[in-house]
Amino acid sequence: MVTEKKIPENINDFQANWQEEENLFQWTKQWYPVAVVEFLDAARPQGIQLLGKSLVIWCDQTGKWHCFADFCPHRGVPLSEGRVEADGTLLCAYHAWRFNGEGKCVKIPQSFDTEKESKNCANSNACVVTYPTQQKQGLLWVWPESGEQAILESQLRLPRIIPELEEKSEGVEKKFWNIRDLPYGWDYFLENVADPAHVTVSHHGLMGSRYSEGKYYDMIPTKKLSTQEGFAFEIVPTASTIEQAIHDFQPPCHMRIVSTFKDGGKFILALYVIPTRPGWCRHIGCQILVKNDQGKLPKGIAFFALPMPIWLGHILASLFLHQDLVFLHYQEKNLAQQSHQKWIESVYTPNPQDKMVITFRKWLENRAGGGIPWEGNSQLPTAELDKRKLFDVWETHTKDCQVCQKALSNLNRLIWGLWIGAIASLCLGLLLDARIVAVEKTFAPSAAFLWGLAIALILAGGGYFLKKLTRLFYVYEFEHAHND
């Protein structure tokens, strides 16, 4: 490892020495992961947002996913409210116009005759705006420019994939993908994950202690800062078991956090954050564990690296994500109200732990045009005063995840089965007890009744526990004041 640039001891000198670069980052000439393919319902279109654009993704009969502007050329209604038909076309549910995977209109039912229909369908005004897509490493990637030139340019650039997953090695174990829409901006997500100092404090109880693990460390650059390739920092010193810990930002949306252990194992936290609309972002991430030479896997994040069903990992992710969610939502709104135009003038960052955050903000200001060029309304929404709404899980994940939808349905069936079983067990115990009383002329509870009652309580308790668990598919509220 070669350190490209020595960071000054004084944090103010570090800020002053930051260098600009002439060329600017081009936001629309990039690949963005917008969904995890295995979580999508291929039977219906799904509306998404990217850089402020309203888009729709859908799957044809060959299994290929497409991305269109969520706008029917006929009367402008959203195609995400339409249907995917058996012939592999996307149908607008307003007037049943149909479009193929190339965005061409192939059916206008209200036409006078087939000749007129063919003529109208052939008109370029009947076509839908399409965007290049590709599937890689289980993710659906979208290039947010349309047209022939966009197709050519998209083929010349690779998405920010995870190299270890390309190796297909038995020594690499990938955990499940997690995906969530979050009520704060793309930049605040990246600022948060560029800041290891918050982890043991905000995630107290899961990732350490807020009282005993807030220790000093420095951040040293390990990759020459670049407009197109981003930057990377190493944490010094690290925990006693870790040889090296690096945070690597790869524009436009990938943060790669790598911990190399002294025994040779490696833990990789692969985080993607997609700028959807002002004040919102979409997070997609997973853990990757790389075995050492002895075949031993390193530890992952808390209990999230343990074997578990994907749906359980998804709903338990709220325990982690919601610990700093409220901070980031209000932080973004608070800083937007400051009179200072520049981020660095609105905050006080005297310690070296903030070096990567400062570098990110400077990269955004001087090399990426100062922010995301949103399409349409770029106004930041007001702060949500009802914190309970910030903890919503249904709208931000469950409703669009077919894995969680199926699990929720199965759990509800199981809950009803347990409760019906509890009632049946209690009734059977009462019935057997009544017969015993009639025969033996005794009024003491029989063993049959006690067994029936015990089984009924166990089944009812199991149903109650699962019912409480299913609440996590809808909402998970968190307060640091109650997290001792």
C-alpha positions as CSV (number, residue, x, y, z in Angstrom):
1,M,0.0,0.0,0.0
2,V,1.3,3.5,-0.9
3,T,0.0,6.6,0.7
4,E,-0.5,9.1,-2.0
5,K,-0.7,12.3,0.1
6,K,0.2,13.1,3.7
7,I,-2.6,14.7,5.6
8,P,-1.5,17.7,7.6
9,E,-1.8,17.5,11.4
10,N,-4.0,20.6,11.5
11,I,-7.5,20.0,10.2
12,N,-7.7,23.6,8.9
13,D,-4.5,23.1,6.8
14,F,-6.1,19.9,5.4
15,Q,-9.1,21.9,4.3
16,A,-7.0,24.6,2.8
17,N,-4.8,22.2,0.9
18,W,-7.6,20.5,-0.9
19,Q,-7.0,20.7,-4.7
20,E,-9.6,21.3,-7.4
21,E,-9.7,19.5,-10.8
22,E,-11.0,21.1,-14.0
23,N,-13.3,18.4,-15.3
24,L,-16.6,17.9,-13.6
25,F,-18.3,14.7,-12.7
26,Q,-21.2,13.8,-15.1
27,W,-24.1,12.5,-13.2
28,T,-26.2,11.1,-16.0
29,K,-23.4,9.2,-17.7
30,Q,-23.2,6.5,-15.0
31,W,-24.6,3.2,-14.1
32,Y,-26.9,3.1,-11.0
33,P,-28.2,-0.1,-9.3
34,V,-31.9,0.5,-8.7
35,A,-33.2,-2.8,-7.6
36,V,-32.3,-6.4,-6.4
37,V,-33.7,-8.6,-9.2
38,E,-34.6,-11.6,-7.0
39,F,-36.8,-9.3,-4.8
40,L,-38.8,-7.9,-7.8
41,D,-42.2,-9.2,-8.9
42,A,-41.7,-9.9,-12.6
43,A,-45.5,-10.1,-13.1
44,R,-46.0,-6.3,-12.6
45,P,-44.3,-3.1,-13.5
46,Q,-42.7,-1.1,-10.6
47,G,-42.2,2.7,-10.5
48,I,-38.9,4.0,-9.3
49,Q,-37.1,7.3,-9.2
50,L,-33.5,8.2,-10.2
51,L,-32.0,11.6,-10.2
52,G,-35.5,13.0,-9.9
53,K,-36.7,11.1,-13.0
54,S,-39.9,9.0,-12.7
55,L,-39.1,5.6,-14.2
56,V,-40.8,2.3,-14.5
57,I,-39.0,-1.1,-14.6
58,W,-40.7,-4.2,-15.9
59,C,-39.8,-7.7,-17.2
60,D,-40.8,-9.2,-20.5
61,Q,-41.6,-12.9,-21.3
62,T,-37.9,-13.7,-21.8
63,G,-36.9,-12.5,-18.4
64,K,-35.2,-9.3,-19.5
65,W,-35.8,-6.2,-17.4
66,H,-36.5,-2.9,-19.1
67,C,-36.6,0.7,-17.9
68,F,-38.9,3.3,-19.4
69,A,-39.9,6.8,-18.5
70,D,-43.0,6.4,-16.3
71,F,-45.0,8.4,-18.8
72,C,-47.4,7.0,-21.5
73,P,-47.0,9.1,-24.7
74,H,-50.8,9.0,-25.3
75,R,-52.0,11.0,-22.3
76,G,-49.1,11.1,-19.8
77,V,-50.5,8.6,-17.2
78,P,-47.9,6.5,-15.3
79,L,-47.1,3.2,-17.0
80,S,-46.2,1.8,-13.5
81,E,-49.9,1.6,-13.0
82,G,-50.3,-0.7,-16.0
83,R,-49.8,-4.4,-16.6
84,V,-47.3,-6.8,-18.0
85,E,-49.1,-9.0,-20.5
86,A,-48.6,-12.6,-21.5
87,D,-47.1,-11.6,-24.8
88,G,-44.3,-9.7,-23.1
89,T,-45.6,-6.2,-23.7
90,L,-46.3,-3.4,-21.2
91,L,-49.9,-2.3,-21.3
92,C,-51.0,1.1,-20.2
93,A,-54.1,0.5,-18.1
94,Y,-55.8,3.7,-19.2
95,H,-56.5,3.0,-22.9
96,A,-54.7,-0.4,-23.4
97,W,-51.9,0.9,-25.6
98,R,-49.1,-1.7,-25.6
99,F,-45.3,-1.2,-25.8
100,N,-42.5,-3.8,-26.5
101,G,-39.1,-3.9,-24.8
102,E,-37.7,-1.3,-27.3
103,G,-40.3,1.2,-26.3
104,K,-42.2,1.0,-29.5
105,C,-46.0,1.1,-29.5
106,V,-47.4,-2.2,-30.9
107,K,-51.1,-1.9,-30.1
108,I,-53.7,1.0,-30.1
109,P,-57.1,-0.7,-29.7
110,Q,-59.1,2.4,-30.5
111,S,-57.8,2.7,-34.1
112,F,-60.2,2.8,-37.0
113,D,-58.6,-0.3,-38.6
114,T,-55.4,-2.3,-38.6
115,E,-53.9,-0.1,-41.3
116,K,-54.5,3.1,-39.3
117,E,-53.3,1.4,-36.2
118,S,-50.0,0.4,-37.8
119,K,-49.5,3.9,-39.1
120,N,-50.1,5.4,-35.7
121,C,-47.9,2.9,-33.9
122,A,-45.1,3.6,-36.3
123,N,-45.1,7.3,-35.5
124,S,-42.2,8.3,-33.3
125,N,-44.5,10.2,-31.0
126,A,-46.1,6.9,-29.9
127,C,-42.8,5.6,-28.6
128,V,-41.8,5.5,-24.9
129,V,-38.5,7.0,-23.7
130,T,-36.2,4.1,-22.9
131,Y,-33.1,3.8,-20.8
132,P,-30.2,1.2,-21.0
133,T,-30.3,-1.5,-18.4
134,Q,-28.2,-4.5,-17.5
135,Q,-28.2,-7.2,-14.8
136,K,-25.0,-7.8,-12.9
137,Q,-24.2,-9.4,-9.5
138,G,-27.9,-9.8,-8.9
139,L,-28.7,-6.1,-9.3
140,L,-30.6,-4.2,-12.0
141,W,-28.5,-1.3,-13.3
142,V,-30.0,1.7,-15.1
143,W,-28.2,4.3,-17.3
144,P,-30.2,7.6,-16.8
145,E,-29.8,8.9,-20.4
146,S,-31.8,7.8,-23.4
147,G,-31.2,7.6,-27.1
148,E,-28.7,5.9,-29.4
149,Q,-25.8,7.9,-28.1
150,A,-26.6,6.9,-24.5
151,I,-26.6,3.2,-25.6
152,L,-23.1,3.5,-27.0
153,E,-21.8,5.5,-24.1
154,S,-23.3,3.0,-21.6
155,Q,-21.5,0.1,-23.3
156,L,-18.1,1.8,-22.7
157,R,-18.5,2.1,-18.9
158,L,-18.6,-0.7,-16.4
159,P,-20.8,-0.4,-13.3
160,R,-19.3,-0.2,-9.8
161,I,-19.3,-4.0,-9.2
162,I,-17.7,-5.9,-6.3
163,P,-14.6,-7.7,-7.7
164,E,-14.7,-10.5,-5.1
165,L,-18.1,-11.6,-6.5
166,E,-16.7,-12.0,-9.9
167,E,-14.1,-14.5,-8.8
168,K,-16.7,-17.2,-7.9
169,S,-14.3,-18.5,-5.2
170,E,-15.4,-21.0,-2.5
171,G,-13.5,-18.7,-0.1
172,V,-15.9,-15.9,-0.7
173,E,-19.3,-15.9,1.1
174,K,-21.8,-13.3,0.1
175,K,-24.7,-12.5,2.5
176,F,-28.1,-11.4,1.4
177,W,-28.8,-8.1,-0.3
178,N,-30.7,-5.6,1.7
179,I,-32.6,-2.7,0.1
180,R,-34.4,0.3,1.6
181,D,-35.7,3.7,0.7
182,L,-34.5,6.2,3.3
183,P,-35.9,9.7,4.1
184,Y,-32.7,11.6,3.7
185,G,-30.5,12.6,0.8
186,W,-27.8,10.6,-1.1
187,D,-25.1,12.9,0.2
188,Y,-26.1,12.5,3.8
189,F,-26.0,8.7,3.5
190,L,-22.5,8.9,2.0
191,E,-21.4,11.4,4.6
192,N,-22.7,9.0,7.3
193,V,-20.8,5.9,6.1
194,A,-17.6,8.0,5.5
195,D,-17.7,8.7,9.3
196,P,-16.6,5.6,11.3
197,A,-16.6,7.7,14.5
198,H,-20.4,7.6,14.8
199,V,-20.7,3.8,14.7
200,T,-20.2,2.9,18.3
201,V,-22.3,5.9,19.4
202,S,-25.3,5.9,17.1
203,H,-25.3,2.1,17.0
204,H,-24.9,1.6,20.7
205,G,-25.7,-1.9,21.7
206,L,-25.2,-3.4,18.3
207,M,-21.7,-2.1,17.3
208,G,-20.2,-1.2,20.6
209,S,-20.7,1.2,23.5
210,R,-21.3,4.9,23.2
211,Y,-19.6,5.3,26.6
212,S,-16.3,3.4,26.2
213,E,-15.4,3.0,22.6
214,G,-15.3,6.6,21.3
215,K,-11.5,6.6,20.8
216,Y,-9.1,8.8,18.8
217,Y,-8.0,7.7,15.3
218,D,-6.6,9.4,12.2
219,M,-7.7,8.9,8.6
220,I,-4.9,8.7,6.0
221,P,-5.6,8.9,2.2
222,T,-4.7,5.7,0.3
223,K,-6.0,6.5,-3.2
224,K,-5.2,9.7,-5.2
225,L,-8.3,11.9,-5.2
226,S,-10.0,11.8,-8.6
227,T,-13.1,13.3,-10.0
228,Q,-14.1,10.1,-11.7
229,E,-12.7,7.5,-9.3
230,G,-13.3,9.2,-5.9
231,F,-10.9,8.7,-3.0
232,A,-10.1,6.3,-0.1
233,F,-9.0,6.6,3.5
234,E,-7.4,4.2,5.9
235,I,-8.2,4.3,9.7
236,V,-5.2,4.5,11.9
237,P,-4.9,2.9,14.4
238,T,-7.4,0.0,14.1
239,A,-8.7,-2.6,16.5
240,S,-6.0,-5.1,17.6
241,T,-7.4,-7.9,15.4
242,I,-7.4,-5.8,12.2
243,E,-4.4,-5.3,9.9
244,Q,-6.0,-2.6,7.8
245,A,-9.4,-0.8,7.5
246,I,-10.2,1.2,4.4
247,H,-13.2,3.3,3.3
248,D,-13.2,3.6,-0.5
249,F,-15.7,6.0,-2.2
250,Q,-16.3,5.2,-5.9
251,P,-18.6,7.7,-7.6
252,P,-21.5,7.9,-8.2
253,C,-22.9,5.7,-5.5
254,H,-20.6,3.0,-4.1
255,M,-18.9,3.0,-0.7
256,R,-16.6,-0.1,-0.2
257,I,-15.6,-0.6,3.4
258,V,-12.9,-3.3,3.7
259,S,-11.4,-4.7,7.0
260,T,-8.4,-7.0,6.6
261,F,-7.8,-9.1,9.6
262,K,-4.4,-10.2,10.9
263,D,-5.3,-13.8,10.4
264,G,-5.8,-13.2,6.7
265,G,-9.6,-13.0,6.6
266,K,-11.4,-10.1,5.1
267,F,-14.7,-8.4,5.7
268,I,-16.2,-6.3,3.0
269,L,-19.3,-4.0,3.5
270,A,-20.5,-3.2,0.0
271,L,-22.9,-0.2,0.1
272,Y,-24.7,1.4,-2.7
273,V,-26.8,4.6,-2.4
274,I,-28.9,5.8,-5.2
275,P,-30.1,9.4,-5.5
276,T,-33.8,9.0,-6.1
277,R,-35.3,12.4,-5.4
278,P,-34.5,15.4,-3.2
279,G,-34.5,14.4,0.5
280,W,-34.6,10.7,-0.4
281,C,-32.2,7.9,-1.4
282,R,-32.3,4.2,-2.0
283,H,-29.8,2.0,-0.1
284,I,-28.7,-1.4,-1.4
285,G,-26.0,-3.3,0.4
286,C,-24.6,-6.6,1.5
287,Q,-21.8,-8.2,3.6
288,I,-19.1,-10.2,2.0
289,L,-16.9,-12.5,4.0
290,V,-13.5,-13.8,2.7
291,K,-11.9,-16.8,4.3
292,N,-8.3,-16.9,5.5
293,D,-5.9,-19.6,4.4
294,Q,-7.2,-21.9,7.1
295,G,-10.7,-21.6,5.7
296,K,-12.0,-19.5,8.7
297,L,-14.6,-16.8,8.0
298,P,-14.3,-13.4,9.7
299,K,-17.1,-11.9,11.8
300,G,-19.7,-9.7,10.1
301,I,-21.8,-6.9,11.5
302,A,-23.4,-7.9,14.8
303,F,-25.8,-10.8,14.2
304,F,-26.6,-9.9,10.6
305,A,-23.9,-12.3,9.3
306,L,-25.5,-15.3,11.0
307,P,-27.5,-17.7,8.8
308,M,-31.1,-16.5,8.5
309,P,-33.9,-16.3,5.9
310,I,-33.6,-13.3,3.7
311,W,-37.0,-11.9,4.9
312,L,-35.8,-12.0,8.5
313,G,-32.6,-10.2,7.6
314,H,-34.7,-7.5,5.8
315,I,-37.0,-6.7,8.7
316,L,-34.2,-6.9,11.3
317,A,-32.2,-4.4,9.3
318,S,-34.4,-1.8,10.8
319,L,-32.8,-2.3,14.1
320,F,-29.6,-1.0,12.6
321,L,-30.8,1.5,9.9
322,H,-33.3,3.3,12.2
323,Q,-30.6,4.1,14.8
324,D,-29.3,7.0,12.8
325,L,-32.2,7.6,10.5
326,V,-33.8,10.4,12.4
327,F,-30.4,12.2,12.8
328,L,-29.8,12.2,9.1
329,H,-33.3,13.3,8.2
330,Y,-33.2,16.4,10.5
331,Q,-29.5,17.1,9.9
332,E,-30.2,17.6,6.2
333,K,-33.1,20.0,6.8
334,N,-31.2,21.9,9.6
335,L,-28.2,22.5,7.4
336,A,-30.4,23.6,4.5
337,Q,-31.7,26.4,6.6
338,Q,-28.3,27.8,7.5
339,S,-27.4,31.1,6.0
340,H,-24.0,29.8,4.8
341,Q,-23.9,28.7,1.2
342,K,-21.0,26.3,1.7
343,W,-21.3,23.2,3.8
344,I,-17.9,23.7,5.4
345,E,-19.0,27.1,6.8
346,S,-22.0,25.6,8.5
347,V,-20.2,23.0,10.6
348,Y,-17.3,22.7,13.0
349,T,-15.0,19.8,12.2
350,P,-11.8,20.2,14.3
351,N,-10.8,16.5,14.5
352,P,-9.1,14.2,12.0
353,Q,-12.0,11.7,12.1
354,D,-13.9,14.1,9.8
355,K,-11.3,14.2,7.0
356,M,-13.2,11.8,4.8
357,V,-16.4,13.7,5.3
358,I,-14.7,17.0,4.4
359,T,-13.1,15.4,1.3
360,F,-16.5,14.1,0.2
361,R,-18.1,17.5,0.6
362,K,-15.2,19.2,-1.2
363,W,-15.4,16.6,-4.0
364,L,-19.1,17.3,-4.4
365,E,-18.7,21.1,-4.3
366,N,-15.7,21.4,-6.6
367,R,-15.7,18.3,-8.9
368,A,-19.4,17.4,-9.1
369,G,-21.1,20.7,-9.8
370,G,-22.0,21.3,-6.1
371,G,-24.8,18.7,-6.1
372,I,-27.1,16.4,-8.0
373,P,-28.7,18.0,-11.1
374,W,-32.3,16.9,-10.3
375,E,-34.8,16.6,-13.1
376,G,-38.0,18.6,-12.4
377,N,-38.7,19.9,-8.9
378,S,-35.4,20.1,-7.0
379,Q,-36.9,21.6,-3.8
380,L,-36.0,19.8,-0.6
381,P,-39.1,18.6,1.3
382,T,-39.8,20.0,4.7
383,A,-38.8,18.0,7.8
384,E,-41.3,15.4,8.9
385,L,-42.4,16.4,12.4
386,D,-44.1,13.1,13.1
387,K,-41.1,10.8,13.7
388,R,-43.3,7.7,13.6
389,K,-43.6,8.3,9.8
390,L,-39.9,8.2,9.4
391,F,-39.8,4.7,10.8
392,D,-42.1,3.3,8.1
393,V,-41.0,0.0,6.6
394,W,-44.0,-1.0,4.5
395,E,-43.7,1.9,2.0
396,T,-39.9,2.0,2.0
397,H,-39.4,-1.8,1.5
398,T,-42.0,-4.4,2.1
399,K,-44.6,-3.5,-0.5
400,D,-42.0,-3.8,-3.3
401,C,-40.1,-6.9,-2.0
402,Q,-41.7,-10.1,-3.1
403,V,-39.6,-12.1,-0.7
404,C,-41.0,-10.2,2.3
405,Q,-44.5,-10.2,0.8
406,K,-44.5,-14.0,0.6
407,A,-43.0,-14.4,4.1
408,L,-45.6,-12.1,5.5
409,S,-48.4,-14.0,3.9
410,N,-47.0,-17.3,5.2
411,L,-46.5,-16.0,8.7
412,N,-50.1,-14.7,8.8
413,R,-51.3,-18.2,7.8
414,L,-49.1,-19.7,10.5
415,I,-50.4,-17.3,13.1
416,W,-54.0,-18.2,12.4
417,G,-53.1,-21.9,12.4
418,L,-51.5,-21.5,15.8
419,W,-54.5,-19.6,17.3
420,I,-57.0,-22.1,15.8
421,G,-54.8,-24.9,17.2
422,A,-54.8,-23.2,20.6
423,I,-58.6,-23.0,20.6
424,A,-58.9,-26.6,19.4
425,S,-56.5,-27.8,22.1
426,L,-58.3,-26.0,24.9
427,C,-61.7,-27.3,23.7
428,L,-60.4,-30.9,23.4
429,G,-58.9,-30.6,27.0
430,L,-62.3,-29.3,28.3
431,L,-64.2,-32.1,26.4
432,L,-61.9,-34.8,27.8
433,D,-62.1,-33.3,31.3
434,A,-65.9,-33.2,31.2
435,R,-66.0,-36.9,30.3
436,I,-63.6,-37.8,33.1
437,V,-65.6,-35.8,35.6
438,A,-68.8,-37.6,34.4
439,V,-67.2,-41.0,34.8
440,E,-65.1,-40.5,38.0
441,K,-67.4,-38.0,39.7
442,T,-64.5,-35.7,40.6
443,F,-64.2,-32.0,40.1
444,A,-60.4,-31.7,40.2
445,P,-58.8,-30.7,36.9
446,S,-57.8,-33.8,35.0
447,A,-54.4,-34.4,33.4
448,A,-56.1,-34.1,30.0
449,F,-57.4,-30.6,30.7
450,L,-54.0,-29.5,32.1
451,W,-52.2,-30.8,29.0
452,G,-54.8,-29.2,26.7
453,L,-54.4,-25.9,28.6
454,A,-50.6,-26.1,28.4
455,I,-50.5,-26.8,24.7
456,A,-53.1,-24.0,24.1
457,L,-51.0,-21.5,25.9
458,I,-47.8,-22.5,24.0
459,L,-49.6,-22.3,20.6
460,A,-51.3,-19.0,21.6
461,G,-47.9,-17.6,22.8
462,G,-46.3,-18.6,19.6
463,G,-49.0,-16.9,17.6
464,Y,-48.6,-13.7,19.7
465,F,-44.8,-13.7,19.2
466,L,-45.1,-14.1,15.4
467,K,-47.8,-11.4,15.3
468,K,-45.4,-9.0,17.1
469,L,-42.7,-10.1,14.6
470,T,-44.8,-9.3,11.6
471,R,-45.1,-5.7,12.9
472,L,-41.5,-5.2,11.7
473,F,-42.8,-5.6,8.1
474,Y,-44.7,-2.3,8.7
475,V,-42.9,-0.1,11.1
476,Y,-40.1,-0.1,13.7
477,E,-39.8,2.9,16.0
478,F,-36.6,3.7,17.8
479,E,-35.6,6.2,20.5
480,H,-32.0,6.6,21.7
481,A,-33.3,7.8,25.1
482,H,-34.6,4.2,25.6
483,N,-31.5,2.4,24.3
484,D,-29.5,1.8,27.4
